[in-house]
Amino acid sequence: MSEFKELKEKLFYKRKNGLLDCDLDAVNGFCDGYMSFLNKGKTERLCVKEALAIAESRGFMEFSADKKYSAGDKVYVNNKEKSLILAVIGTEPVENGTRIAAAHIDSPRIDLKPNPLYEDSELALFKTHYYGGIKKYQWTTVPLALHGVFCKKDGTTVEVSIGEDLSDPVFVITDILPHLAQDQYKRSAGELIRGEELNVLVGSHPFKDDEGSELVKLNILKILFEKYGILEEDFLSAELECVPTGVARDIGFDRSMIGAYGHDDRVCAYPCLMAAVESVNPRFTSVTILADKEETGSDGNTGMNSSLLEFFIEDLAATQGGNGHKALRNSKCLSADVNAAFDPTFPDVMERRNAAFLNYGAVITKYTGSRGKGGTSDASAEFMAWVRRILDENQVTWQTGELGKVDLGGGGTVAKYIANLGVDTVDLGVPVLSMHAPFEVVSKFDVYMTYKAVKALFKAE
């Protein structure tokens, strides 16, 4: 080898397509489980329900601050059915630090307003309020399912799931036909469909009466009462979400990718969940938190900006007579969230040298935020070096990436809320095409590498 080639081989940073040399059986097997999880977990409540079923089948028990725990014990905290913490007790005292994997399980969607049902021109519709950052025009003419709960005044809860079974009806947000869209075309892209135009079509059959008004609405309420026992006023204490119906599908002739609703961020939540339930006798207590409300800023008592994680670590340390603040300062965290994958159809929004690519593995995002790194924690060089080491030692294929060009990109994750507790934190996750769309795309290889990365964290010294 010439000196030039030898130096280049030694000194240059190289990234490679991981599909050229990988265990495809392991990749595909893991992603089969992920696709099943995704199909069942269309909302944050359903994700918690499915994750809890998996955890309990692996021996996890509800955490109690009044009990003493031994190394290897597995505990969970179910926070209001919308966020979840899992922990496996390590051989080291909790005060010496924990290993934390954090992901969010909410995704952009269409929520119903508190008083949603109305009739206009003998059609029944729902008024909605979109949740998270969406391109509103993408959500028209897409078959939608309805998921959620009615919580009645008597304390009972009624679960709703309509539109996933092939025998179910589905719902839809209509759009103007192109023949009559001349004025619509004059709107800016962000206004092509306005928030108040995201009305969901739910019925057209009038009640059997030739007199009176709102007969279609009355018929819908009759159907809901007969099926669920609810009145119109029960919408006032309901959480109902419209999400794309259908299941996760293989993408491409080679089946190397997955297309589905909700990859952001369930594509990272599932690897965290599986790494958690497979954690056995770790040295440092492994903690996994699946949080709600990231898409709207992580606020509220089920979001990462709440005190849930902080109080749990304090309670856990206290069961050993330890100090929770010291435990947090000594902890290390992978904030498992997605990044934007390079799309060759839209290359101008990316700076190629610092963009993430499909099939190049889990992507580390040292900082998020926008413009001058506003709203980010920006992981330290020391922690980045530690993460590099554990990933390489565990044969994890990984890359780095930013969320677009400096003055174009921007976005946030849960990382800063954990870093604010004194925890060394960096984002690591799966690159996504068509992020926040009703149908997103990821690479199966990248999903598997994110799982391997979290496993490496949980067994790291």
C-alpha positions as CSV (number, residue, x, y, z in Angstrom):
1,M,0.0,0.0,0.0
2,S,1.3,3.4,-0.9
3,E,2.0,6.0,1.8
4,F,-0.9,8.1,0.4
5,K,-3.4,5.2,0.7
6,E,-2.0,4.2,4.0
7,L,-2.4,7.6,5.5
8,K,-5.9,8.0,4.0
9,E,-6.9,4.7,5.4
10,K,-5.6,5.7,8.8
11,L,-6.6,9.3,9.1
12,F,-9.9,9.8,7.2
13,Y,-13.3,9.5,8.9
14,K,-15.3,6.9,7.0
15,R,-19.0,6.1,7.0
16,K,-20.4,3.0,5.3
17,N,-23.7,1.5,4.3
18,G,-24.3,-1.1,7.0
19,L,-26.4,-3.3,4.8
20,L,-23.2,-4.3,3.0
21,D,-22.2,-6.5,5.9
22,C,-24.9,-7.3,8.5
23,D,-26.9,-10.1,9.9
24,L,-30.1,-9.6,7.9
25,D,-31.9,-12.4,9.8
26,A,-31.4,-10.5,13.1
27,V,-32.3,-7.2,11.5
28,N,-35.5,-8.5,10.0
29,G,-36.5,-10.5,13.0
30,F,-36.2,-7.5,15.3
31,C,-38.2,-5.3,12.9
32,D,-41.0,-7.9,12.6
33,G,-41.5,-7.3,16.4
34,Y,-41.3,-3.6,15.9
35,M,-43.9,-3.5,13.1
36,S,-46.3,-5.6,15.3
37,F,-45.8,-3.1,18.2
38,L,-46.4,-0.2,15.9
39,N,-49.6,-1.7,14.6
40,K,-50.9,-2.0,18.2
41,G,-49.6,1.3,19.5
42,K,-51.3,3.9,17.4
43,T,-51.6,6.4,20.4
44,E,-49.5,7.0,23.5
45,R,-52.1,5.2,25.6
46,L,-52.0,2.2,23.4
47,C,-48.2,2.2,23.4
48,V,-48.2,2.2,27.2
49,K,-50.7,-0.6,27.2
50,E,-48.6,-2.8,24.8
51,A,-45.3,-1.9,26.5
52,L,-46.6,-2.8,29.9
53,A,-47.9,-6.1,28.6
54,I,-44.5,-6.9,27.2
55,A,-42.7,-5.8,30.4
56,E,-45.0,-7.7,32.8
57,S,-44.5,-10.9,30.7
58,R,-40.8,-10.4,31.3
59,G,-41.2,-10.2,35.1
60,F,-41.5,-6.4,35.8
61,M,-43.5,-5.5,38.9
62,E,-45.1,-2.2,39.9
63,F,-42.6,0.0,41.8
64,S,-43.2,0.9,45.4
65,A,-41.0,3.5,47.2
66,D,-41.7,1.6,50.5
67,K,-40.0,-1.6,49.3
68,K,-36.3,-2.7,49.2
69,Y,-35.0,-4.0,45.9
70,S,-32.1,-6.3,45.1
71,A,-29.8,-6.4,42.0
72,G,-31.7,-7.8,39.1
73,D,-35.2,-6.8,40.3
74,K,-37.4,-5.3,37.6
75,V,-39.9,-2.5,38.3
76,Y,-42.1,-0.1,36.5
77,V,-44.1,3.1,37.0
78,N,-47.3,3.5,34.9
79,N,-47.9,7.3,34.9
80,K,-51.6,8.0,34.2
81,E,-51.7,5.4,31.4
82,K,-49.8,7.8,29.1
83,S,-46.1,7.5,30.1
84,L,-44.0,4.6,31.5
85,I,-40.8,4.1,33.4
86,L,-39.0,0.7,33.5
87,A,-36.0,-0.1,35.6
88,V,-33.7,-3.0,36.3
89,I,-31.8,-2.7,39.5
90,G,-28.0,-2.8,39.1
91,T,-25.3,-4.2,41.4
92,E,-23.9,-0.7,42.0
93,P,-25.8,1.6,44.3
94,V,-28.3,3.9,42.5
95,E,-26.4,6.9,44.0
96,N,-23.4,5.9,41.8
97,G,-25.5,6.7,38.7
98,T,-27.9,5.0,36.3
99,R,-28.0,4.4,32.6
100,I,-31.1,6.1,31.1
101,A,-32.8,5.6,27.7
102,A,-35.5,8.1,27.0
103,A,-38.0,8.2,24.1
104,H,-41.4,9.6,23.4
105,I,-44.5,7.7,22.4
106,D,-46.7,10.5,21.1
107,S,-46.8,11.4,17.4
108,P,-48.4,14.2,15.3
109,R,-52.1,13.5,14.8
110,I,-55.5,15.1,14.6
111,D,-57.3,15.5,18.0
112,L,-61.0,16.2,18.4
113,K,-62.1,19.4,20.0
114,P,-64.0,19.2,23.4
115,N,-67.3,19.9,21.6
116,P,-66.6,18.3,18.2
117,L,-69.8,16.8,16.7
118,Y,-71.8,19.0,14.4
119,E,-74.1,18.8,11.3
120,D,-73.8,21.0,8.2
121,S,-75.7,20.4,4.9
122,E,-76.9,17.1,6.2
123,L,-73.4,15.8,6.8
124,A,-72.0,15.0,10.2
125,L,-68.5,16.1,11.0
126,F,-66.0,16.4,13.9
127,K,-64.2,19.7,14.6
128,T,-60.5,19.1,15.3
129,H,-57.4,20.6,16.7
130,Y,-54.2,19.2,15.2
131,Y,-51.5,18.0,17.5
132,G,-47.8,18.6,16.9
133,G,-46.0,19.9,13.8
134,I,-47.8,18.7,10.6
135,K,-48.2,19.7,7.0
136,K,-51.9,20.1,7.2
137,Y,-52.5,19.3,3.5
138,Q,-51.0,15.8,4.0
139,W,-53.9,14.8,6.3
140,T,-56.7,15.3,3.8
141,T,-58.2,12.4,1.9
142,V,-56.3,9.9,4.1
143,P,-58.4,7.1,5.7
144,L,-58.4,7.8,9.4
145,A,-59.1,5.6,12.5
146,L,-60.5,7.0,15.8
147,H,-58.8,6.0,19.1
148,G,-59.1,7.1,22.6
149,V,-61.3,7.2,25.7
150,F,-64.5,8.7,27.1
151,C,-64.2,9.3,30.8
152,K,-67.7,9.6,32.2
153,K,-68.9,11.5,35.3
154,D,-69.6,8.2,37.2
155,G,-65.9,7.3,37.0
156,T,-66.1,4.7,34.3
157,T,-63.9,4.8,31.2
158,V,-65.0,3.7,27.8
159,E,-62.2,2.8,25.3
160,V,-62.8,3.6,21.6
161,S,-61.0,2.0,18.6
162,I,-62.7,2.3,15.2
163,G,-61.1,2.0,11.8
164,E,-58.3,-0.5,12.2
165,D,-60.3,-3.7,11.5
166,L,-61.2,-4.3,7.9
167,S,-64.8,-4.6,8.9
168,D,-64.8,-1.2,10.6
169,P,-65.8,2.1,9.0
170,V,-63.1,4.7,8.6
171,F,-63.2,8.5,8.6
172,V,-61.7,11.2,6.3
173,I,-60.9,14.9,6.0
174,T,-62.2,16.1,2.6
175,D,-60.4,18.4,0.1
176,I,-61.5,20.6,-2.8
177,L,-61.4,19.0,-6.2
178,P,-58.7,20.4,-8.5
179,H,-61.3,21.7,-11.0
180,L,-62.4,24.2,-8.3
181,A,-59.2,24.9,-6.5
182,Q,-58.0,28.0,-8.3
183,D,-58.4,30.2,-5.2
184,Q,-57.0,27.5,-2.9
185,Y,-53.8,27.3,-5.1
186,K,-53.2,31.0,-4.4
187,R,-52.7,30.3,-0.7
188,S,-49.2,29.7,0.7
189,A,-48.3,26.0,1.3
190,G,-48.9,26.5,5.1
191,E,-52.4,27.8,4.4
192,L,-53.3,25.4,1.6
193,I,-55.4,23.7,4.2
194,R,-56.2,25.7,7.3
195,G,-56.6,24.4,10.8
196,E,-60.3,25.0,10.9
197,E,-60.7,23.1,7.6
198,L,-59.5,19.9,9.1
199,N,-63.0,18.6,9.7
200,V,-63.5,14.9,9.8
201,L,-66.4,13.4,7.9
202,V,-68.3,10.9,10.2
203,G,-71.8,10.4,8.7
204,S,-74.6,11.3,6.3
205,H,-77.6,9.1,7.3
206,P,-80.4,11.1,8.9
207,F,-82.5,9.7,11.8
208,K,-85.8,8.1,10.7
209,D,-87.9,11.2,11.0
210,D,-89.1,13.6,8.4
211,E,-89.2,16.6,10.8
212,G,-86.7,18.4,13.0
213,S,-83.2,19.6,12.5
214,E,-79.8,17.9,12.9
215,L,-81.1,14.5,12.1
216,V,-77.8,13.2,10.9
217,K,-76.1,14.3,14.1
218,L,-78.9,12.7,16.1
219,N,-78.4,9.4,14.3
220,I,-74.6,9.5,15.0
221,L,-75.3,10.1,18.7
222,K,-77.8,7.3,18.7
223,I,-75.1,5.0,17.3
224,L,-72.6,6.1,19.8
225,F,-75.1,5.7,22.7
226,E,-76.0,2.2,21.6
227,K,-72.4,1.1,21.2
228,Y,-70.6,3.0,24.0
229,G,-73.4,4.3,26.3
230,I,-72.1,7.9,25.9
231,L,-74.0,11.2,25.6
232,E,-72.8,14.2,23.6
233,E,-71.7,15.9,26.9
234,D,-69.3,13.0,27.4
235,F,-67.1,14.4,24.6
236,L,-66.2,17.1,27.2
237,S,-64.2,14.6,29.2
238,A,-62.8,12.5,26.3
239,E,-59.4,12.1,24.6
240,L,-60.0,11.1,21.0
241,E,-57.4,11.0,18.3
242,C,-57.7,10.6,14.6
243,V,-54.7,8.7,13.1
244,P,-54.0,7.1,9.8
245,T,-55.6,3.6,9.6
246,G,-53.6,0.6,8.3
247,V,-50.6,-1.4,9.3
248,A,-46.8,-1.0,8.9
249,R,-45.6,-2.2,5.5
250,D,-42.3,-3.3,4.0
251,I,-41.0,-0.6,1.5
252,G,-39.1,-1.4,-1.7
253,F,-38.6,-4.5,-3.8
254,D,-35.8,-5.5,-1.4
255,R,-38.1,-4.9,1.7
256,S,-35.2,-3.0,3.4
257,M,-37.4,-0.2,4.7
258,I,-40.6,0.2,6.8
259,G,-43.4,2.6,6.0
260,A,-45.9,3.5,8.7
261,Y,-47.6,6.1,10.8
262,G,-45.9,7.0,14.0
263,H,-42.2,6.2,13.5
264,D,-41.4,9.5,15.2
265,D,-40.7,8.4,17.9
266,R,-42.0,4.9,18.4
267,V,-39.2,3.7,16.2
268,C,-36.9,4.6,19.1
269,A,-39.3,3.7,21.9
270,Y,-39.5,0.1,20.8
271,P,-35.7,-0.5,20.8
272,C,-35.5,1.2,24.2
273,L,-38.4,-1.1,25.5
274,M,-36.8,-4.3,24.2
275,A,-33.3,-3.3,25.5
276,A,-35.0,-2.7,28.9
277,V,-36.8,-6.0,29.1
278,E,-33.7,-7.9,28.0
279,S,-31.4,-6.1,30.6
280,V,-30.2,-8.8,33.0
281,N,-28.1,-8.0,36.2
282,P,-26.6,-4.7,34.9
283,R,-23.8,-3.1,36.9
284,F,-25.6,0.3,36.8
285,T,-29.4,0.4,37.2
286,S,-30.9,0.7,33.7
287,V,-33.8,3.1,33.4
288,T,-36.1,3.5,30.4
289,I,-38.7,6.2,30.2
290,L,-41.3,6.4,27.5
291,A,-42.8,9.9,27.7
292,D,-45.8,11.7,26.3
293,K,-46.2,15.3,24.9
294,E,-42.9,15.7,23.2
295,E,-44.5,16.9,20.0
296,T,-46.1,19.8,21.9
297,G,-43.1,20.7,24.0
298,S,-42.9,18.0,26.7
299,D,-45.0,19.9,29.2
300,G,-47.8,18.5,31.4
301,N,-47.6,15.8,34.0
302,T,-47.0,13.0,31.4
303,G,-44.3,14.9,29.5
304,M,-40.5,14.8,30.1
305,N,-40.6,18.4,31.4
306,S,-42.5,17.1,34.4
307,S,-40.8,15.9,37.6
308,L,-41.6,12.2,36.9
309,L,-38.1,11.0,36.1
310,E,-36.4,13.1,38.8
311,F,-38.8,11.9,41.5
312,F,-38.5,8.3,40.4
313,I,-34.7,8.4,40.6
314,E,-34.9,10.1,44.0
315,D,-37.4,7.4,45.3
316,L,-35.3,4.6,43.9
317,A,-32.1,6.0,45.5
318,A,-34.0,6.4,48.8
319,T,-34.9,2.7,48.9
320,Q,-31.1,2.1,49.3
321,G,-30.6,5.1,51.6
322,G,-28.9,7.0,48.8
323,N,-29.2,10.6,47.5
324,G,-31.2,11.1,44.3
325,H,-29.4,14.3,43.3
326,K,-26.1,12.4,43.3
327,A,-27.7,9.6,41.3
328,L,-28.7,12.0,38.6
329,R,-25.4,13.8,38.4
330,N,-23.6,10.4,38.0
331,S,-26.1,9.1,35.4
332,K,-25.7,8.9,31.6
333,C,-28.5,9.1,29.1
334,L,-29.3,8.3,25.5
335,S,-32.2,10.5,24.5
336,A,-33.6,8.2,21.8
337,D,-35.2,10.4,19.2
338,V,-35.2,10.5,15.4
339,N,-33.4,12.8,13.0
340,A,-34.1,13.7,9.4
341,A,-32.7,11.3,6.7
342,F,-31.1,12.8,3.6
343,D,-33.6,12.8,0.8
344,P,-32.1,13.0,-2.7
345,T,-35.3,14.5,-4.0
346,F,-34.8,17.5,-1.7
347,P,-31.1,17.8,-1.2
348,D,-31.0,21.6,-0.8
349,V,-32.2,21.6,2.7
350,M,-29.3,19.5,4.0
351,E,-25.6,20.0,4.4
352,R,-24.5,16.7,3.1
353,R,-21.4,16.2,5.2
354,N,-23.4,16.5,8.4
355,A,-26.6,14.8,7.3
356,A,-27.8,11.3,8.3
357,F,-28.4,8.6,5.6
358,L,-30.6,5.6,5.6
359,N,-28.7,2.3,6.3
360,Y,-25.8,4.1,7.9
361,G,-26.9,3.1,11.4
362,A,-28.1,4.9,14.4
363,V,-27.6,8.7,14.2
364,I,-26.1,10.7,17.1
365,T,-27.3,14.3,17.2
366,K,-24.9,16.2,19.4
367,Y,-27.2,19.2,19.6
368,T,-30.6,20.1,18.3
369,G,-32.3,23.5,18.7
370,S,-32.5,26.0,15.9
371,R,-30.3,28.7,14.3
372,G,-27.6,29.4,17.0
373,K,-28.4,26.1,18.8
374,G,-31.3,27.7,20.6
375,G,-33.2,25.4,22.9
376,T,-30.6,22.6,23.0
377,S,-28.4,20.9,25.7
378,D,-25.4,20.3,23.4
379,A,-23.6,17.2,24.7
380,S,-20.0,17.7,26.0
381,A,-17.0,16.4,24.1
382,E,-16.2,14.1,27.1
383,F,-19.6,12.4,26.9
384,M,-19.5,12.1,23.1
385,A,-16.1,10.3,23.5
386,W,-17.7,7.9,26.0
387,V,-20.6,7.2,23.7
388,R,-18.3,6.6,20.8
389,R,-16.3,4.1,22.8
390,I,-19.3,2.0,24.0
391,L,-20.8,1.9,20.5
392,D,-17.6,0.8,18.8
393,E,-16.9,-1.8,21.5
394,N,-20.3,-3.3,20.9
395,Q,-20.1,-3.3,17.1
396,V,-22.9,-0.7,16.7
397,T,-22.9,1.0,13.3
398,W,-23.6,4.7,13.9
399,Q,-23.3,8.1,12.2
400,T,-23.8,11.7,13.2
401,G,-26.3,14.2,11.8
402,E,-27.9,17.6,12.1
403,L,-31.5,18.5,11.4
404,G,-30.9,20.3,8.1
405,K,-28.9,23.4,7.2
406,V,-28.1,25.8,10.1
407,D,-30.4,28.6,9.1
408,L,-33.1,26.3,7.8
409,G,-33.3,23.5,10.3
410,G,-34.4,23.2,13.8
411,G,-36.3,21.0,16.2
412,G,-36.2,19.8,19.8
413,T,-36.2,16.5,21.7
414,V,-36.5,15.5,25.3
415,A,-32.7,15.6,25.8
416,K,-32.6,19.1,27.3
417,Y,-35.1,18.2,30.0
418,I,-33.0,15.3,31.2
419,A,-29.7,17.3,30.8
420,N,-31.3,20.0,33.0
421,L,-31.3,17.4,35.8
422,G,-27.5,17.2,35.6
423,V,-27.4,14.0,33.5
424,D,-24.9,13.6,30.7
425,T,-27.2,13.3,27.7
426,V,-27.1,13.1,23.9
427,D,-29.6,12.3,21.2
428,L,-29.3,9.0,19.4
429,G,-32.0,7.5,17.1
430,V,-33.2,6.5,13.7
431,P,-33.1,8.7,10.6
432,V,-36.5,9.2,9.0
433,L,-37.8,10.1,5.6
434,S,-41.1,12.2,5.4
435,M,-41.0,12.9,9.1
436,H,-44.3,13.9,10.7
437,A,-46.2,12.8,7.6
438,P,-49.1,10.3,7.9
439,F,-46.7,7.7,6.4
440,E,-43.1,7.9,7.4
441,V,-40.1,5.7,6.2
442,V,-37.2,4.2,8.1
443,S,-34.5,1.7,7.4
444,K,-34.8,-1.7,9.1
445,F,-31.0,-1.7,9.7
446,D,-31.1,1.6,11.4
447,V,-33.8,0.4,13.7
448,Y,-31.8,-2.6,14.7
449,M,-28.7,-0.5,15.3
450,T,-30.6,1.8,17.6
451,Y,-31.6,-1.2,19.6
452,K,-28.0,-2.4,19.8
453,A,-26.9,1.1,20.9
454,V,-29.4,1.1,23.9
455,K,-28.3,-2.4,24.8
456,A,-24.7,-1.1,24.8
457,L,-25.7,1.7,27.1
458,F,-27.3,-0.6,29.6
459,K,-24.2,-2.8,29.9
460,A,-21.6,0.0,29.7
461,E,-19.1,0.5,32.6
